[in-house]
Amino acid sequence: MDHEPENNQQSSPAIILKDIALLDDYHVMMTLTAEGELQSVGYERWSLSMKNVLGFIVEGKQIRLKAVVKRDGGGICCGDSDGFYFARKDFVIEPLYEDAKDRWCYKLRQFLESLGRPKRLLVFVNPFGGKKSARKVFAKEVKPLLEDADVELDVRETKYQLHAKEIAKSMDLSKYDGIVCVSGDGVLVEVVNGMLERADWRKAVKLPIGMVPAGTGNGMIKSVLDSAGIRCCARSATISIIQGHTRSVDVATISQGTTKFFSVLMLAWGLVADIDIESEKFRWMGSARIDFYALQRIICLRQYNGRVLFLPAPGFESCGQPASISLYKDPPVSDKVLGYQGPETKFEDLEWRELKGPFVSVWLHNVPWGAEDTLAAPNAKFSDGFLDLIVVRNCPKLALLSLMTKLSDGTHVQSPYVAYLKVKAFVLEPGARIDELDKEGIIDSDGEVLARGRRSYKCDQKALMSYDKLQITVDQGLATLFSPE
Ligand SMILES: Nc1ncnc2c1ncn2[C@@H]1O[C@H](COP(=O)(O)OP(=O)(O)OP(=O)(O)O)[C@@H](O)[C@H]1O
């Protein structure tokens, strides 16, 4: 039997039910407090928070509680050894009298309903992402837990790229309490973009989105779970969705003229983008492709001409040099009702700063983790209204290699070769490679190729924007995510 720590110091909360019952075959005095603690006094003291009860079923005279219990250290869940994880566990209560059983069922149901958990979820499963394991992850880890919690599911397998975006753009919002993506970050980004392209985007962005890691890059769910000290795995991710807490997350609008892309994770240009996109050709290697190709890219290091401009967050006003700027202005269109157009703040007259190239890497991050093993921006916050900017310019190759090894714990930002700051708005003016001026680079946002310059790596993806000036503005806490706290 699992025991939760007791706190005898505090005054006892009001008891709303008290009966003699059998708990796992032992006679106990079972109580339910107004704060949702199930407690027993009998052969041993035991307690279980209703927050950790997914649901219950009645089996004859018995009530089977379908619960989860926290575990620290020890066993490995999905290969990640950091933080605690949840294990599934049933507890069986048998009140001595039939009317007591009905009372318990009534109160337990009432309590669970008062928690405001999602009851109807739209679930996207991407059978194509990552190790192509999403179907299995859904069937083995996600579905059984959601069934235990009595959640009604509408499951859609994505059939092609942008399928999830299409559905998010046209779905009936009133039918669901949230969306779940059993995928990598790519499907999440599609859903956010679909929501923001709706005429009723203000309502759509309030619908919480949950992630279950089943892709190559699971940076968002790693960031969400890690911030609560929980290991990143499908089970913990699903439990945090069932528990129904939410948090807001900043959305960055990347614009080039009237073309827009909404990003919740990151934008990269230079080394990180080249590794991310060009390593696709080594996909057969699995996750080793990133390390393998990073090594290759550092040995034959590229540097890019260009300029970045930024509006520094408070505390970072001395970074870079003062700069003047002209930003794209959205035409005063009446069709604004068609979708979100980016934050309405006027950034032009503020004190912009600049950094000039050549650049090895320019990386903007919204949340701390870029992937499960990459703590790209250790100080990033979900909804502070700022993006973390990580810039590498001149850097010896050996130091660069050492930086790559530090990405897993975020200590790369302490290097003297790295500029690490927070910005409110950002402009990228990408240029050509310094060694071969007829070759340009790739701009990558949230794992998608946003722009591809002349004679850069060719891949199947069609780029949304041209390899030219881009501007990025942040809307604080615009989207909503399921989160453990
Ligand atoms: N059935 C499908 N066939 C091909 N592509 C698909 C399919 N369903 C979804 N996709 C695309 O797969 C891409 C990657 O999805 P996902 O978010 O699951 O993984 P990822 O970790 O971001 O990327 P990947 O695993 O491909 O490196 C998304 O851009 C999505 O549009």
The ligand as an ORCA input file, in Angstrom:
! r2SCAN-3c Opt
* xyz 0 1
  N       0.365     11.283    -41.894
  C       1.339     12.175    -42.054
  N       2.248     12.050    -43.045
  C       3.246     12.933    -43.187
  N       3.441     14.002    -42.388
  C       2.588     14.172    -41.384
  C       1.494     13.282    -41.158
  N       0.800     13.711    -40.075
  C       1.438     14.833    -39.641
  N       2.506     15.101    -40.415
  C       3.511     16.153    -40.254
  O       4.584     15.661    -39.467
  C       5.335     16.779    -38.977
  C       6.091     16.430    -37.714
  O       5.203     16.120    -36.728
  P       5.423     15.978    -35.166
  O       5.022     17.208    -34.515
  O       4.658     14.803    -34.696
  O       6.929     15.609    -34.968
  P       8.219     16.499    -34.775
  O       8.941     16.000    -33.607
  O       7.891     17.937    -34.806
  O       8.973     16.208    -36.084
  P       9.690     14.920    -36.673
  O       9.426     13.768    -35.801
  O       9.110     14.800    -38.060
  O      11.096     15.340    -36.684
  C       4.321     17.901    -38.840
  O       4.760     18.988    -39.602
  C       3.034     17.329    -39.461
  O       2.407     18.236    -40.326
*
